[in-house]
Amino acid sequence: MDQATINTDIAAAHEVIARLRTEVGRAVIGQDAIVDRLVIALL
């Protein structure tokens, strides 16, 4: 794997995790720490 491929993979994973945080955050309003822990548990 070259550096460009790794950067692309990281960017794609970041996008998926950001969307996941947003969706979980809609259900758990105002609890950022809980949202982070739920996302970690889901991964």
Backbone atoms as SQL, in Angstrom:
CREATE TABLE atoms (id INTEGER PRIMARY KEY, chain TEXT, resi INTEGER, resn TEXT, atom TEXT, x REAL, y REAL, z REAL);
INSERT INTO atoms VALUES
  (1, 'A', 1, 'MET', 'N', 0.838, -1.184, 0.000),
  (2, 'A', 1, 'MET', 'CA', 0.000, 0.000, 0.000),
  (3, 'A', 1, 'MET', 'C', 0.883, 1.247, 0.000),
  (4, 'A', 2, 'ASP', 'N', 0.511, 2.173, -0.825),
  (5, 'A', 2, 'ASP', 'CA', 1.247, 3.429, -0.828),
  (6, 'A', 2, 'ASP', 'C', 0.527, 4.460, 0.046),
  (7, 'A', 3, 'GLN', 'N', 1.170, 5.577, 0.254),
  (8, 'A', 3, 'GLN', 'CA', 0.653, 6.607, 1.161),
  (9, 'A', 3, 'GLN', 'C', -0.679, 7.169, 0.679),
  (10, 'A', 4, 'ALA', 'N', -0.851, 7.327, -0.625),
  (11, 'A', 4, 'ALA', 'CA', -2.099, 7.873, -1.167),
  (12, 'A', 4, 'ALA', 'C', -3.272, 6.942, -0.880),
  (13, 'A', 5, 'THR', 'N', -3.051, 5.653, -1.013),
  (14, 'A', 5, 'THR', 'CA', -4.103, 4.676, -0.731),
  (15, 'A', 5, 'THR', 'C', -4.478, 4.698, 0.742),
  (16, 'A', 6, 'ILE', 'N', -3.490, 4.773, 1.590),
  (17, 'A', 6, 'ILE', 'CA', -3.740, 4.826, 3.032),
  (18, 'A', 6, 'ILE', 'C', -4.528, 6.080, 3.386),
  (19, 'A', 7, 'ASN', 'N', -4.137, 7.217, 2.819),
  (20, 'A', 7, 'ASN', 'CA', -4.847, 8.466, 3.087),
  (21, 'A', 7, 'ASN', 'C', -6.292, 8.403, 2.610),
  (22, 'A', 8, 'THR', 'N', -6.525, 7.785, 1.466),
  (23, 'A', 8, 'THR', 'CA', -7.880, 7.630, 0.941),
  (24, 'A', 8, 'THR', 'C', -8.713, 6.745, 1.857),
  (25, 'A', 9, 'ASP', 'N', -8.133, 5.650, 2.324),
  (26, 'A', 9, 'ASP', 'CA', -8.843, 4.749, 3.231),
  (27, 'A', 9, 'ASP', 'C', -9.187, 5.442, 4.547),
  (28, 'A', 10, 'ILE', 'N', -8.256, 6.211, 5.069),
  (29, 'A', 10, 'ILE', 'CA', -8.496, 6.931, 6.320),
  (30, 'A', 10, 'ILE', 'C', -9.595, 7.964, 6.136),
  (31, 'A', 11, 'ALA', 'N', -9.576, 8.681, 5.025),
  (32, 'A', 11, 'ALA', 'CA', -10.604, 9.686, 4.755),
  (33, 'A', 11, 'ALA', 'C', -11.981, 9.043, 4.635),
  (34, 'A', 12, 'ALA', 'N', -12.051, 7.889, 3.985),
  (35, 'A', 12, 'ALA', 'CA', -13.327, 7.190, 3.842),
  (36, 'A', 12, 'ALA', 'C', -13.835, 6.711, 5.199),
  (37, 'A', 13, 'ALA', 'N', -12.946, 6.174, 6.019),
  (38, 'A', 13, 'ALA', 'CA', -13.342, 5.716, 7.354),
  (39, 'A', 13, 'ALA', 'C', -13.791, 6.891, 8.213),
  (40, 'A', 14, 'HIS', 'N', -13.105, 8.012, 8.104),
  (41, 'A', 14, 'HIS', 'CA', -13.478, 9.208, 8.862),
  (42, 'A', 14, 'HIS', 'C', -14.881, 9.666, 8.488),
  (43, 'A', 15, 'GLU', 'N', -15.196, 9.629, 7.210),
  (44, 'A', 15, 'GLU', 'CA', -16.520, 10.044, 6.746),
  (45, 'A', 15, 'GLU', 'C', -17.609, 9.134, 7.308),
  (46, 'A', 16, 'VAL', 'N', -17.370, 7.836, 7.288),
  (47, 'A', 16, 'VAL', 'CA', -18.348, 6.878, 7.816),
  (48, 'A', 16, 'VAL', 'C', -18.553, 7.091, 9.313),
  (49, 'A', 17, 'ILE', 'N', -17.473, 7.260, 10.051),
  (50, 'A', 17, 'ILE', 'CA', -17.570, 7.450, 11.500),
  (51, 'A', 17, 'ILE', 'C', -18.258, 8.767, 11.825),
  (52, 'A', 18, 'ALA', 'N', -17.990, 9.809, 11.050),
  (53, 'A', 18, 'ALA', 'CA', -18.645, 11.099, 11.279),
  (54, 'A', 18, 'ALA', 'C', -20.149, 10.987, 11.059),
  (55, 'A', 19, 'ARG', 'N', -20.559, 10.273, 10.010),
  (56, 'A', 19, 'ARG', 'CA', -21.996, 10.079, 9.774),
  (57, 'A', 19, 'ARG', 'C', -22.623, 9.247, 10.881),
  (58, 'A', 20, 'LEU', 'N', -21.905, 8.237, 11.343),
  (59, 'A', 20, 'LEU', 'CA', -22.398, 7.400, 12.435),
  (60, 'A', 20, 'LEU', 'C', -22.577, 8.215, 13.708),
  (61, 'A', 21, 'ARG', 'N', -21.595, 9.061, 14.038),
  (62, 'A', 21, 'ARG', 'CA', -21.699, 9.930, 15.225),
  (63, 'A', 21, 'ARG', 'C', -22.901, 10.859, 15.111),
  (64, 'A', 22, 'THR', 'N', -23.131, 11.393, 13.923),
  (65, 'A', 22, 'THR', 'CA', -24.259, 12.298, 13.712),
  (66, 'A', 22, 'THR', 'C', -25.579, 11.577, 13.946),
  (67, 'A', 23, 'GLU', 'N', -25.713, 10.401, 13.400),
  (68, 'A', 23, 'GLU', 'CA', -26.963, 9.654, 13.547),
  (69, 'A', 23, 'GLU', 'C', -27.193, 9.217, 14.993),
  (70, 'A', 24, 'VAL', 'N', -26.155, 8.729, 15.651),
  (71, 'A', 24, 'VAL', 'CA', -26.294, 8.332, 17.058),
  (72, 'A', 24, 'VAL', 'C', -26.572, 9.571, 17.904),
  (73, 'A', 25, 'GLY', 'N', -25.945, 10.686, 17.567),
  (74, 'A', 25, 'GLY', 'CA', -26.153, 11.934, 18.295),
  (75, 'A', 25, 'GLY', 'C', -27.577, 12.436, 18.216),
  (76, 'A', 26, 'ARG', 'N', -28.289, 12.092, 17.168),
  (77, 'A', 26, 'ARG', 'CA', -29.701, 12.476, 17.053),
  (78, 'A', 26, 'ARG', 'C', -30.560, 11.735, 18.065),
  (79, 'A', 27, 'ALA', 'N', -30.164, 10.533, 18.416),
  (80, 'A', 27, 'ALA', 'CA', -30.925, 9.744, 19.389),
  (81, 'A', 27, 'ALA', 'C', -30.518, 10.076, 20.815),
  (82, 'A', 28, 'VAL', 'N', -29.262, 10.425, 21.021),
  (83, 'A', 28, 'VAL', 'CA', -28.736, 10.716, 22.354),
  (84, 'A', 28, 'VAL', 'C', -28.313, 12.187, 22.350),
  (85, 'A', 29, 'ILE', 'N', -29.255, 13.060, 22.573),
  (86, 'A', 29, 'ILE', 'CA', -29.026, 14.501, 22.428),
  (87, 'A', 29, 'ILE', 'C', -28.265, 15.056, 23.627),
  (88, 'A', 30, 'GLY', 'N', -27.199, 15.809, 23.339),
  (89, 'A', 30, 'GLY', 'CA', -26.465, 16.522, 24.376),
  (90, 'A', 30, 'GLY', 'C', -25.522, 15.685, 25.219),
  (91, 'A', 31, 'GLN', 'N', -25.259, 14.483, 24.819),
  (92, 'A', 31, 'GLN', 'CA', -24.383, 13.595, 25.587),
  (93, 'A', 31, 'GLN', 'C', -23.227, 13.132, 24.701),
  (94, 'A', 32, 'ASP', 'N', -22.304, 14.035, 24.417),
  (95, 'A', 32, 'ASP', 'CA', -21.214, 13.731, 23.485),
  (96, 'A', 32, 'ASP', 'C', -20.350, 12.561, 23.937),
  (97, 'A', 33, 'ALA', 'N', -20.072, 12.470, 25.223),
  (98, 'A', 33, 'ALA', 'CA', -19.237, 11.367, 25.725),
  (99, 'A', 33, 'ALA', 'C', -19.943, 10.028, 25.522),
  (100, 'A', 34, 'ILE', 'N', -21.237, 9.997, 25.762),
  (101, 'A', 34, 'ILE', 'CA', -22.005, 8.762, 25.566),
  (102, 'A', 34, 'ILE', 'C', -22.044, 8.397, 24.088),
  (103, 'A', 35, 'VAL', 'N', -22.216, 9.392, 23.226),
  (104, 'A', 35, 'VAL', 'CA', -22.222, 9.141, 21.783),
  (105, 'A', 35, 'VAL', 'C', -20.891, 8.535, 21.358),
  (106, 'A', 36, 'ASP', 'N', -19.786, 9.094, 21.830),
  (107, 'A', 36, 'ASP', 'CA', -18.468, 8.549, 21.491),
  (108, 'A', 36, 'ASP', 'C', -18.329, 7.106, 21.959),
  (109, 'A', 37, 'ARG', 'N', -18.771, 6.822, 23.152),
  (110, 'A', 37, 'ARG', 'CA', -18.667, 5.455, 23.686),
  (111, 'A', 37, 'ARG', 'C', -19.553, 4.484, 22.918),
  (112, 'A', 38, 'LEU', 'N', -20.738, 4.936, 22.520),
  (113, 'A', 38, 'LEU', 'CA', -21.619, 4.078, 21.727),
  (114, 'A', 38, 'LEU', 'C', -21.010, 3.773, 20.361),
  (115, 'A', 39, 'VAL', 'N', -20.410, 4.773, 19.743),
  (116, 'A', 39, 'VAL', 'CA', -19.768, 4.557, 18.444),
  (117, 'A', 39, 'VAL', 'C', -18.605, 3.580, 18.588),
  (118, 'A', 40, 'ILE', 'N', -17.815, 3.730, 19.625),
  (119, 'A', 40, 'ILE', 'CA', -16.710, 2.794, 19.868),
  (120, 'A', 40, 'ILE', 'C', -17.246, 1.381, 20.065),
  (121, 'A', 41, 'ALA', 'N', -18.332, 1.250, 20.812),
  (122, 'A', 41, 'ALA', 'CA', -18.918, -0.071, 21.045),
  (123, 'A', 41, 'ALA', 'C', -19.431, -0.681, 19.742),
  (124, 'A', 42, 'LEU', 'N', -19.983, 0.145, 18.870),
  (125, 'A', 42, 'LEU', 'CA', -20.492, -0.357, 17.599),
  (126, 'A', 42, 'LEU', 'C', -19.373, -0.781, 16.656),
  (127, 'A', 43, 'LEU', 'N', -18.213, -0.159, 16.792),
  (128, 'A', 43, 'LEU', 'CA', -17.090, -0.517, 15.919),
  (129, 'A', 43, 'LEU', 'C', -16.476, -1.819, 16.377);
